[in-house]
Amino acid sequence: MLALGEDHAATLFSKMHQDEIRDLSQAMAMLGTIAAEQIEQLCREFGEQLGRTGALTGTFESTERLLLKTLPQDRVNQIMDEIRGPAGRTMWDKLGNVNEGVLANYLKNEYPQTVAVVLTKVKPDHAARVLSLLPEGFAMEVVMRMLRMETVQKEALEGVEKTLKAEFMSNLARSQRRDAHELMAEIFNNLDRQAEGRILGALEERNRDAAERIRTLMFTFEDLRRVDGAGLQVLLRTVEKDKLALALKGASEELREMFLKNLTERAAKLLRDDIAGLGPVRLRDVDEAQATIVSLAKDMAAQGQIQLQDGREEEMVQ
């Protein structure tokens, strides 16, 4: 991917799943310096191997046949079930990637015992968000069953998994179609400032409309000015103080003052001192701190704890 260059690599990334992009990016970041001779040899061997195979078509069926040559049938069935569904290595990982509102809307029509099993199998923070969206009386029934729950029998667990696969995950996989611009906006939100500017600039030369749409969908640290005073105070109570100081070190004066005005006089003075005491900092560290706070703000907005205005001028009626 590194040898292909940014344009070709970007095309390949756009066809990959988020998990694949993460794993490949991690491997790329750990490569270090590779000698030119190694790169040439790798590309030559890869080209020769690809040329000998002729045309390739990857399907679920061809993958399953290949797996059956080395793995037992039950293991192959498990793997194929996992890769045919939404992102995730197991059934419960897949549920962890489902929006809590969508999952809660489905679970509210299930038996409380079934919901209790599901919520004990997903991550606690995701379970908490789902539980908060269930009807109050029903949620309490689920909580009581979770408290009384002992080890779930394998047969019961398999029954729940089978039901979820048949009735929920299969429908979800068919109905979910993510807008490519939204996905790219999320990816750009996680790029450092230099890479973001470089790639967006190149995209703008090729497709100005696409670049503008991605910019509109992106949420940056400077966009936190769209949070109202009450929401900003809620956010400030949650953010780690060292992250906040580092993030504001690289923020505009306007946004920095906005944060400071929503603190007590003493807290604002302490924060100013912390920022001044940082001295020179790496841009990468500032970007990481800002990205952490943006991610936290987006999570809090999704849970309704704070409100993010859309940034457009309100139309006035005279």
Protein Blocks (a to p, Z undefined) as FASTA:
>chain_A
ZZnommlmmmmmmmpcfklmmmmmmmmmmnopadfklmmmmmmmmmmmmmmnopadddfk
lmmmmmmmmpcfklmmmmmmmmmmccdjbfklmmmmpcfklmmmmmmmmcfklmmmmmmm
mcfklmmmmmmmpcfklmmmmmmmmmmpccddfklmmmmmmmmmmmmmmmmmmmpccdfk
lmmmmmmmmpcfklmmmmmmmmmmmmmmlmmmmmmmpccfklmmmpcfklmmmmmmmpcf
klmmmmmmmmcfklmmmmmmmpcfklmmmmmmmmmmnopadfklmmmmmmmmmmmmmmmm
mnopaccdehiacdddZZ
